[in-house]
Amino acid sequence: MKIQNIYKLFKEHPFVSTDTRNIKSNSLFFALKGANFNGNKFAKMAISSGAKYAIVDDPSLKLSNKHILVPNVLSCLQKLAAHHRKQLNVPIIGITGTNGKTTTKEITQAVLSQKYLCYATKGNLNNHIGVPLSVLEITERHELAIIEMGANHIGEIAELCEISQPSIGLITNIGKAHLEGFGSFEGVKKAKSELYNYLQKHDAPVFINGDNNVLLELADGLFHLTYGKSEVNQIIGRLEESFDHLSLAWKKHNYFGYTLPISTNLVGDYNFENVLASICIGNYFDLSPEQISTGIESYLPSNNRSQLINKNSNKIILDAYNANPVSLKAAIENLANSEQKNKLAILGDMKELGIYSKEEHQAIVNLLIEKSLDAILIGENFSKTDHGNLKTFDYAKELSIHLKNHPVKNAVILIKGSRSIGLEKVVEFL
C-alpha cells in the first residue's frame, strides 16, 4: 500500500500505537520489531484491543483486511511521519546535543507555551522510533513544535532531520558521549553537526551558544541567533546563583540593563546554558521578558533530572537519568564549588564509552581526588579505577544495603550516573 493511502487512514484515525499494553481506541497499530520482540505476533491482539488497523510486515500474519502488509513497518512509520510533516505549516525547532537537550526542550516548551500552543517531544522519545511518533502527534492546531533528536551513531541525526524537517535548530553542546558508537570525539562532532548540515541546505537559522568555539566553527555559513555570557551575543546572560536554585538575569545586545533575576527550579550552573537557550528562542518568537520569566519559573524538573530533594536531614541533587564525561564533570565541579558543608558524590558508571571507558572513568576519579570530594562509586568500570580511599560497589543494591547500615546525615549529596545503574533507588535510604 502506498504511503499516501496509509496517510489517508491516519487522517481518519490519527492515533498511533506500538504497544498492545496501551492501545488507543481506533488507532493504527504499527507492529515494530526489535532484538527481543516481534510486534507482528501481537497484531491480532492489537485489533481485538481496539486498534482500527495493524500495519505488519510478515505476510503469514495478514489475517484480515484490518491487517495492512508493508515491506518494513519501521520504514513505513518513518515515511508516514515525513509525509505528515510536509502537510504541516508549523515551525519545528530541532534540538540535539551531548548534554541538556531534554532539559532545554522542556524549558523552551514552558516558555513558548506562554504565548503559543506548543508541542514538544514527550520524555526522551528522540530516536528513530520516537521522532516519527512525536511528529505524528503534531496537529494543525499547534503553532510551534519542538523535536528532540538523539543519536548513538553517525548518520542518525541526518535521518531524523529528513523525518522531522526542522525549520530552525539548536545544538546544546558537543562532548564525549556514546563514543562506542561514534568512534571518537571527532565522530561525535560529525554526527551532531548533521543538524547544521540539514539547516544549511534549507537556508534555515540556528540558535547557538556564541561562547562555544566548537559550535561556532561547525555553524560557519549559517545564520546565527546567539546567546552566552559575553557581550558579543544577541542574548547575554549573567549567572546570579546556582545552588540551591539556579538564578540568572539577561539582556539583549546593546541594551544597558539586565532583567530582574529569574529564579528557576533547576540546580547547578551547568543548566545556565540550557535556560539561556530557552530565553534566546523565546525572544526570537516575540515573547516578552515577562512571558519568558513566567515560563522558566514555572518549569519543574522531573524524571530524575536536576531535581533538588530535601529528605530527612539531607539535601539531594538527583540527576541520575544519564551520565557522560562532560555532564559528570560539570556536576562534580558544581558540587565542589558550592559553599555547602559535608558534601558527598554518589556516582554510577558511564556507559557506551567503548575503548575510552577506562580513561574517562579514571579522569572522573582524578577530579574527585583533586577536588577533595568524598564519593561513593558504583559499577564495574569505576571499581577498576585507581580510586584510592573512595568506596566502590558493583551494584546500586549493594550501596542501598550499605546506606541502610551506615546512614548519611546532614549532607549535600549529588547522585548521578547512567540510567542502567538505577541510582534513583538509593534515595530511599538517604
N, C-alpha and C positions, 0 to 999 in steps of 0.2 A: 504494500500500500504506500502511495506517495505521501510525503510529509505534509503536503497541503491538505490531504484528506484526513490525516490524523489530527492536524490542527483544527479542522472543522469540528471533529469530535471533541477536542479540547475546549473549544469555544462554547460548545453545548454543555460540557461537563468540566468546568475549569478548576478541577482539583486533581492533584497527582498524589498517588500513594505508592510506596515501595516496600511497605512492611504490613503483613496481614494482622499484626497485633494492634494496629491503629488505622484501619481502613476508614477513609472518609466516604460517606454515602454518595453514590453516583459519580465517583471519581474514576480516573484512569489508573489502573494498576500496572506499573512497569516491573516486569519480572527480571530484576537485575541479578547478575551472578557475581560471586566473589570467590576467594580462595577456599572458603569453608561453607559456602551455601550456593544454592541454585534456585532463584526465585521462580523459575518455570514450574517447579514442583508445587508451588503454592498458588498457582494461577486459579485453579478451580476453587480453592478456599477463598481467594480474594473476591471472586464473583459472588459466592454464597454469603460473604460477609458484607456485601453492599456495593462493591465496585461495579461500574457500568460495563467496562471493558477491561480486558487484560492484554497487555502488549507482551508477546512471548517471541522467543527465537528458537524454540525446539519444535520442529514440525510434528512430532509424535504427541505433543500436548495441545495441539489446536483442536479442542474438543467441541466447539460450537462457534456460532457467528459472534459470540461475545469475546472470543479469543482472536486477537489480531496478530498474524505472523509477520515478523520483520527479520531482516538478516542479522541484526545485532541490536539488542534492547538498549544498551548504554548509548550507542551511537544514535539511535532513534531519539532518545531523551535529549541528547545534546543538540541534535538538529532541530528538534521541536522548539527548544528554548531559544536557539539562534533565530529561528523563523518568527517566534513570538516577539523577540526583541525588535526585529525590523518593523513590526506593526506599531510599536510604542513610540509616542512622541514625548518621551520622558528623559531628561538628562540623567545619565548614570555616572556616579563617581566611583571609579575603580580604585581600591586600596589594597596594596600589598606591602611587604617589608619583613625584615627578620624579626623585629620585636614591635609590639604596640599596635599592630593593625586592628585587632579586635577591640581594644580599648578606644583607639582613635575612632573607629567606626561607630561605636556605641555613644561616645560623647558627641560626635558630629550629628548623629541622628537626634540626640536630645536637643541640640542647638537648632538644627533645621526645622524640627517639629514645632518650634515656637511660631513659625510662620507658614510652613508648608505641610501638606500631607506627604510624609517622607517614609519610604520603605527602606529597610536595611536587612542584610543577611542575618538570619537568626543564629545565635550562638556562633559556632565556628564552622558552619556549613560552607567551607571555602575551597573544596577540592573539585575534581572532575565530575562528581555526582552532586555535591552541594550547590555549586554555582548554577547549573541548569535548573535545579529545583527552586533555587532562590529567584532566578529570572522569571520563571513561570508563575511566581506569586505576585509579580508586579502587574498592576492593572491600569486601565486608562484613567482611573480616579487619582492615582498617585501623581504628584507634581515633581518629585525628586526621588531618586533611589541611590542607595549605596551598596555596592557589591564588594565583599571582601574576597581576595584571591590568595590562596596559599599554594605552596609548591615544595616538593622534595626532590625534583629532578629538572634538568634543563629542558625547556620546551613546554612545560606545563602552563606557565603564565601566558605564553603565546596562545595556547589552545583555549584557555579560559577567556582571554580577550576576544577571540573570534566568537565565542558563545555570548558573552555579556555586552560586547561592543561599547565600552565606556566612552563617554564624551568628554571626560576630564579625569585626571588621575593623581594619585599620591603614592609615593614610596616612603614609608615612615623612616627607614634606615636600612643599612645593609651590613650584616655581621656574620659571624661564624655560626651557622646552624645547618642541620641536615647535610653535613659535609660528606657523609657516607653516600648520599645520592648525587650531590653536586660535584664531588671530587676534590674541590679546593675552594678557597675564598674567591678566587677569580671566577670559578664556576657559579658561585652564589651571585656575584655581580652580574654575570651574563644572564642568569635566569631572571633576576628581579628587574633588570633593565628591559626585559621583553615588554613590560607595560609601557615604558617610554617609547620603545620602537613602534608599538601599535599606535600610540597617540601621535607620534610624529608623522606617520603615514597618513593620518586623518586630520592633520593640522589642528590638533586639539591641545589645549594648555595643560600644565601640571602645577600642582601645589608642591612646593619644595622647601625644605629646611635650608635657607640660604647660608647657614653656617657650616653646612656639611659639604666639604670639598669633593668627596666621592660622588655624591648625588649631583652636584653642580657639573662635574665633569661628564657624567653619563647623560645629563639632560642638555648638553650643549646643542644649540639649534632649536630647542623647544621654547615656547613662550612660558615664562616663569611667573608664578604668583608666590612670592617668597615670605617666609616667616623665620624668626630667630631672635637672638639676643642683640645682635649687632645692629647699628643704626642704618646699615645699607638696605635692610629688609623692608618690605612693604608693610608687614605687621611685626612690631617689635615688642617683645615680652620681657618682663622683669620678674624674676623669682623673688617672692616675699617670704615664703615659709614652705618647708617640705615635710615637717614632722611636728605634730601628728597629722595635720591635713595640709595638702599642697595648696598654696595660695600664690596668686600671681596677679600682676597688673599688665596692661598692654596699651599701645597707642599705634596710630598709623604713621607712616613715614612722613617726616617734616612737620608732624604735629608736636606741640610743645609739652602738653601734659598727658600723663598716663591716666587710665581709668581708675576708678576705685578698685581696690583689690578684690579678686574673685576667690572665694573660699570654696574649694572643691571637696568632695568626699573621697578623694584619692590620697594615697600615701606615697611619698618618695619623689625626689627631684627628677627621677628617670621618667616620670609621667608629664613633666613640664612640656616637652616637645609634642606629646600627644594632644594635650589641651590647646597648645598654641596652634597646632594644625587645624583644630576644630574652629578656632577663632578666625583663622585665615579663610577657611571655607565659608563660614557664616557671613563674614564681611563681603566676600565675593558675591554671595547670593542676597545681598542687600538687607541683611538683618541689622537691627540697631544694636548698639553696645548693650542696652538694657535687655534685649531679647537674647543676645549671646550669653550674658551673665546668668540670666534665669535658666537657660538650658543647661549650662555647665554645672551650676549649683544644684540642679535637680537630679543630676545623674548619680545613681547609687551603684557602685561596683558589686558584682556578684560572681558566682561560679568560680570561686577560689582565685580571683584576680584582684590584687591590690586591695584586699579587704582588711580593715582595721577592726579587730575583735578584742573587746575587754572581757576577760574571763578570769574569775576569781581575783587573784592579785596580779595577774599578768596582762600585758598588752601585747597582742599577737598581730603581726603583719602576715596575713595568709596570701601567698602568691604562688600557689602550688599547681597551677594549671599547666605550666610549661616552663622549660629552662634551657638556655643555651649559654655559651661562654659570655656573650655580650650582656644579656639580661641578668645573669647571675652576678657578674662583676659589678654592674650598676647597683643592684640591690644590696650587695655587701658594702660597697662604698657609702651608700646612703645610710646604712645602719651604723657604720664606723664613724661617719662624720656627725651623727646626731649627738646631742648633749645628754642623751639618756644614760642612766646608770644600769649596771647589771645586764649587759646585752648578750644575747645568745642567738647563734645562727644554726638552724636545723636544715640541712641541705641534702637533697637527693641527687642521684646520678643524672647526668645529661645524656640523652640518647641520640642515636643516629650521627655520631661523630666519626665513625669508621676508624681509619688509621691514626686520626688525630686525637682519639679519645684519651689515651694515657697522658699525652702532652697537655691537653686542655684541662683535665681534672687536676693534674699536678699544679698547673698555673693558678687554679682557684684555691687550692690548699696553701700555696705560697702566699697568696694575697691575704688569706685569713691570718696566717702567721705574721705577715708584715704589719697587719692592722691590729695585732694582738687581740683578736676576737675569739671568744670562747665559741666552739662549734661542735655539733654532732653531725656526722656524715653517714649517709645511708646509701647502700648499693655496692655492688661488686667493683665498680670502677673506682670509686673513692677508697674502698678498702685496700686496693692495690697501690695506692699512692704512698709516698713518704710523708706521713701525716703527723709525725711527732707524737705529742700527748693528746691529740684530738681523739675523741671517742668515735668508733665506727660500728655500724651494724649492717648486716646484709639486707635486712628487710624492715619495713616500717612496723610490722607486727612485733619484732624484737624490740624496737625502740619503744613502742607503746608499753610493753611489759616493764622495761627499764624505768620509764617515766612514772608508771604506777607505783613502783617500789622506791623511786628516788624523785619525789615531787620537785618541780621547779616553781619557785615563788618570787614575787616582786621583780619580775624580769620583763625586758622588752625582747620579744622573740620573733625573728624572721624565719618563716617556713617557706622554702622554695625548692622545687625540683621538677623533673619531668613527670608528666601526668601518670605514667605507668607505675611510678613508685608509690603513689597513693598516700602522700604525706598529709592530706587533709584529715585522715583518720586519726592522727596523733593529737589533734586539737582537743579531743575528748579527755585526754589525760593531762592537760595543762591547766 
